[in-house]
Amino acid sequence: MLLKEKIAIVTGGAKGMGEATCKRFAEQGATVIIADLDLDIAQKVAANINASGGKARAYNRVDVTDTSTIKDLVVSAIEEFGRIDILINCAGGTFGANGTSENINMKDWNKTIELNLNGTLNPIMEVLPHMKKQNYGKIVNFSSMGAFNAYTVVLHYHAAKGAVESLTHNLAFELAPLGIHVNVISPGPIMTPFWDELMPPGPERDQFTVALAKKEVPMQRMGTPEDIAGVCLFLASNLSDYVTGQKINVGGGMGNIISHNSTFLSSDENKQVNK
């Protein structure tokens, strides 16, 4: 039980990577506090975890861009448990289809920056006083592969995620002497409900994602929320007690190596040419 008796807050914890992380943490003995904009789904996830023998709470609707909702959540957690050990900042997303220099607008830009950058800092600022008092804490933020290695152009989202990486490194430097670890995960293509906004589920999307993975992912498969949850568990547990200020790419090798099909010599295309 790597997280026995730990208290963990997971923003965006009702779906996708956040939900998988909540379930993995509960399996490892943590009490999970699900912070999500959709309170109904958050409460259902919490109920499922509790019914399975884990411990979970969903106190209130949480908008990570609204500090009052985060304050309410933290107050409830401290009143019930007296401490907060782990914060996973999984909430994020983008607005509109605009994202290139040709079509971006400042409304979408500001909303995306507010959600992804401010929405990462706001929960941190609320939990830090409690982590400082106990001289212990594990904070995990989320970036994107496209922040510094763009595979497609989404200016506002990638700019926000790049800033999250800078925020992570600066906080890690500041907080390391206090026993508070701050790290960041950079996911590759992960199959979550995020994809539903881009393309409806079905054979066409399945064909697209298989082709995408074969072309761009060294391991030639799409990632799952559970792939992310495993790395979150490492960074939240004592297995990573000598790790802070680090970025971990979780993309089947993306960000560190290239896939065989993205270089001509090792690609299927070359094999066909040289039959």
C-alpha positions as CSV (number, residue, x, y, z in Angstrom):
1,M,0.0,0.0,0.0
2,L,2.2,2.8,-1.3
3,L,-0.2,5.6,-0.2
4,K,-1.5,4.2,3.0
5,E,-3.2,6.9,5.1
6,K,-2.2,9.7,2.6
7,I,-4.7,12.4,1.7
8,A,-4.8,13.2,-2.0
9,I,-6.6,15.9,-3.9
10,V,-7.0,15.3,-7.7
11,T,-8.3,18.1,-9.8
12,G,-10.2,17.0,-12.9
13,G,-10.6,13.7,-11.0
14,A,-14.0,12.7,-12.4
15,K,-13.0,11.6,-15.9
16,G,-10.1,10.3,-17.9
17,M,-6.6,10.5,-16.5
18,G,-7.9,12.1,-13.3
19,E,-10.4,9.3,-12.7
20,A,-7.9,6.6,-13.3
21,T,-5.5,8.3,-10.9
22,C,-8.1,8.5,-8.2
23,K,-8.9,4.8,-8.5
24,R,-5.2,3.8,-8.5
25,F,-4.5,6.0,-5.4
26,A,-7.5,4.5,-3.6
27,E,-6.3,1.0,-4.4
28,Q,-3.0,2.0,-2.8
29,G,-4.5,3.2,0.5
30,A,-5.0,6.9,-0.1
31,T,-8.1,8.9,0.7
32,V,-8.9,10.6,-2.5
33,I,-10.6,14.0,-2.7
34,I,-12.1,14.4,-6.2
35,A,-12.1,18.1,-7.3
36,D,-14.1,18.5,-10.5
37,L,-16.4,20.9,-12.3
38,D,-19.0,18.2,-12.7
39,L,-20.0,17.4,-9.1
40,D,-22.5,14.7,-10.1
41,I,-19.9,12.6,-11.9
42,A,-17.3,13.3,-9.2
43,Q,-19.8,11.9,-6.6
44,K,-20.4,8.8,-8.7
45,V,-16.7,8.1,-9.0
46,A,-16.3,8.6,-5.2
47,A,-19.3,6.3,-4.6
48,N,-17.8,3.6,-6.8
49,I,-14.4,3.9,-5.0
50,N,-16.1,3.6,-1.6
51,A,-18.2,0.7,-2.7
52,S,-15.0,-1.1,-3.8
53,G,-13.4,-0.7,-0.4
54,G,-11.5,2.5,-1.0
55,K,-11.9,5.9,0.5
56,A,-13.0,8.9,-1.6
57,R,-14.8,12.3,-1.2
58,A,-16.4,14.8,-3.5
59,Y,-17.3,17.7,-1.3
60,N,-18.3,20.4,-3.7
61,R,-18.2,21.6,-7.3
62,V,-14.7,22.8,-8.0
63,D,-13.8,25.2,-10.7
64,V,-10.0,25.6,-10.7
65,T,-10.3,29.1,-12.1
66,D,-12.5,30.1,-9.1
67,T,-10.4,30.2,-5.9
68,S,-13.4,30.3,-3.6
69,T,-14.4,26.7,-4.7
70,I,-10.9,25.5,-4.1
71,K,-10.8,27.1,-0.7
72,D,-14.1,25.4,0.2
73,L,-12.7,22.0,-0.8
74,V,-9.4,22.5,1.1
75,V,-11.3,23.6,4.2
76,S,-13.5,20.5,4.1
77,A,-10.5,18.3,3.7
78,I,-8.6,19.8,6.6
79,E,-11.6,19.7,8.8
80,E,-12.1,16.0,8.2
81,F,-8.6,14.8,7.9
82,G,-6.3,17.5,9.3
83,R,-3.7,17.3,6.4
84,I,-3.2,17.2,2.7
85,D,-0.3,15.1,1.4
86,I,-0.7,15.0,-2.4
87,L,-2.0,17.3,-5.0
88,I,-2.5,16.1,-8.6
89,N,-3.3,19.0,-11.0
90,C,-5.0,17.1,-13.8
91,A,-7.7,19.6,-14.7
92,G,-7.2,21.3,-18.1
93,G,-8.3,21.7,-21.7
94,T,-8.7,24.2,-24.5
95,F,-11.5,26.3,-25.9
96,G,-12.7,26.6,-29.5
97,A,-11.1,25.2,-32.6
98,N,-8.9,28.2,-33.0
99,G,-5.3,27.8,-32.2
100,T,-3.1,29.0,-35.1
101,S,-1.7,32.4,-35.8
102,E,-4.3,32.7,-38.6
103,N,-7.4,32.1,-36.5
104,I,-6.7,32.5,-32.8
105,N,-8.7,35.0,-30.8
106,M,-8.0,36.6,-27.5
107,K,-11.1,35.3,-25.8
108,D,-10.1,31.7,-26.4
109,W,-6.5,32.6,-25.5
110,N,-7.4,34.1,-22.2
111,K,-9.8,31.3,-21.2
112,T,-7.2,28.7,-22.1
113,I,-4.4,30.4,-20.2
114,E,-6.7,30.9,-17.2
115,L,-7.8,27.2,-17.1
116,N,-4.4,25.6,-17.6
117,L,-2.0,28.0,-16.0
118,N,-4.0,29.8,-13.3
119,G,-6.0,26.6,-12.8
120,T,-2.7,24.8,-11.9
121,L,-1.4,27.6,-9.6
122,N,-4.7,28.2,-7.7
123,P,-4.9,24.7,-6.1
124,I,-1.2,24.8,-5.3
125,M,-1.5,28.1,-3.5
126,E,-4.4,26.7,-1.3
127,V,-2.7,23.5,-0.3
128,L,0.9,24.9,0.2
129,P,0.3,26.4,3.6
130,H,-0.7,23.0,4.9
131,M,2.1,21.2,3.2
132,K,4.6,23.7,4.6
133,K,3.3,23.1,8.2
134,Q,3.9,19.4,7.9
135,N,7.2,19.7,6.0
136,Y,5.9,17.3,3.4
137,G,4.0,17.3,0.1
138,K,3.9,15.8,-3.4
139,I,2.6,18.0,-6.2
140,V,2.2,16.7,-9.7
141,N,1.3,19.1,-12.6
142,F,0.4,18.3,-16.2
143,S,2.0,19.7,-19.3
144,S,1.7,18.6,-22.9
145,M,4.1,17.1,-25.5
146,G,3.3,20.0,-27.7
147,A,4.5,22.6,-25.3
148,F,8.1,22.4,-26.6
149,N,7.8,19.8,-29.4
150,A,4.7,20.7,-31.4
151,Y,3.0,18.0,-33.4
152,T,0.2,20.3,-34.2
153,V,-0.4,24.0,-33.6
154,V,-2.5,25.0,-30.6
155,L,-0.8,28.3,-29.5
156,H,-2.8,29.1,-26.4
157,Y,-2.9,25.5,-25.0
158,H,0.8,24.8,-25.6
159,A,1.9,28.2,-24.3
160,A,0.0,27.6,-21.1
161,K,1.5,24.2,-20.7
162,G,5.0,25.5,-21.3
163,A,4.3,28.0,-18.5
164,V,3.2,25.1,-16.3
165,E,6.6,23.5,-16.8
166,S,8.3,26.7,-15.8
167,L,6.1,27.0,-12.8
168,T,6.9,23.5,-11.8
169,H,10.7,24.0,-11.9
170,N,10.5,27.3,-10.0
171,L,8.3,25.8,-7.3
172,A,10.5,22.7,-7.0
173,F,13.5,24.9,-6.5
174,E,11.8,27.0,-3.8
175,L,10.2,24.2,-1.9
176,A,12.8,21.4,-2.0
177,P,14.3,22.5,1.3
178,L,10.8,22.2,2.9
179,G,10.3,18.5,1.9
180,I,7.8,19.4,-0.8
181,H,8.3,17.7,-4.2
182,V,7.0,19.3,-7.4
183,N,7.1,17.4,-10.7
184,V,5.3,17.5,-14.1
185,I,4.0,14.8,-16.4
186,S,3.9,15.4,-20.1
187,P,1.4,13.0,-21.7
188,G,1.5,11.8,-25.2
189,P,-1.7,10.7,-27.1
190,I,-3.9,9.3,-24.3
191,M,-7.4,7.9,-25.0
192,T,-9.6,10.0,-22.7
193,P,-13.0,11.8,-23.1
194,F,-10.9,14.7,-24.5
195,W,-11.0,12.9,-27.8
196,D,-14.8,13.0,-27.9
197,E,-14.6,16.7,-28.5
198,L,-12.3,16.2,-31.5
199,M,-13.9,13.2,-33.1
200,P,-17.0,11.1,-32.1
201,P,-16.3,7.5,-31.0
202,G,-16.6,4.9,-33.7
203,P,-14.7,3.0,-36.4
204,E,-13.5,6.2,-38.1
205,R,-11.8,7.4,-34.9
206,D,-10.4,3.9,-34.2
207,Q,-8.8,3.9,-37.6
208,F,-7.4,7.4,-37.1
209,T,-5.9,6.7,-33.7
210,V,-4.3,3.4,-34.8
211,A,-2.7,5.2,-37.7
212,L,-1.6,8.1,-35.5
213,A,0.0,5.8,-33.0
214,K,1.8,3.7,-35.7
215,K,3.2,6.9,-37.3
216,E,4.2,8.9,-34.2
217,V,4.4,6.7,-31.1
218,P,7.6,4.6,-30.8
219,M,5.6,1.9,-29.0
220,Q,2.9,2.1,-31.8
221,R,-0.1,2.3,-29.5
222,M,-2.3,5.0,-27.9
223,G,-1.9,5.5,-24.2
224,T,-4.5,4.8,-21.6
225,P,-5.5,6.8,-18.5
226,E,-4.0,3.9,-16.5
227,D,-0.6,4.6,-18.1
228,I,-0.7,8.1,-16.6
229,A,-2.1,6.9,-13.2
230,G,0.9,4.6,-12.8
231,V,3.4,7.5,-13.2
232,C,1.3,9.7,-10.8
233,L,1.5,6.9,-8.3
234,F,5.3,6.9,-8.5
235,L,5.5,10.6,-8.1
236,A,3.0,10.7,-5.2
237,S,4.6,7.9,-3.3
238,N,7.8,7.4,-1.3
239,L,9.3,5.7,-4.4
240,S,10.1,9.2,-5.7
241,D,11.4,10.7,-2.4
242,Y,14.6,11.8,-4.1
243,V,12.9,13.3,-7.2
244,T,11.7,16.9,-7.7
245,G,11.7,19.4,-10.4
246,Q,11.5,16.7,-13.1
247,K,9.4,16.3,-16.2
248,I,8.4,12.8,-17.2
249,N,7.2,12.2,-20.7
250,V,4.5,9.5,-20.8
251,G,3.9,8.9,-24.4
252,G,5.2,5.5,-25.4
253,G,8.7,7.0,-26.0
254,M,7.5,10.2,-27.5
255,G,9.6,13.2,-26.4
256,N,12.7,11.1,-26.0
257,I,13.0,8.9,-29.1
258,I,11.2,8.9,-32.5
259,S,9.0,6.2,-33.9
260,H,10.3,3.9,-36.7
261,N,7.7,5.3,-39.1
262,S,8.7,8.9,-38.5
263,T,12.2,8.3,-39.9
264,F,12.6,7.0,-43.5
265,L,15.3,4.4,-42.9
266,S,13.4,2.4,-40.3
267,S,9.9,3.1,-41.7
268,D,7.4,0.7,-43.4
269,E,7.7,3.0,-46.4
270,N,11.4,2.2,-46.8
271,K,10.8,-1.5,-46.3
272,Q,8.4,-1.4,-49.2
273,V,10.8,0.5,-51.4
274,N,13.6,-1.9,-50.7
275,K,11.7,-5.2,-51.1
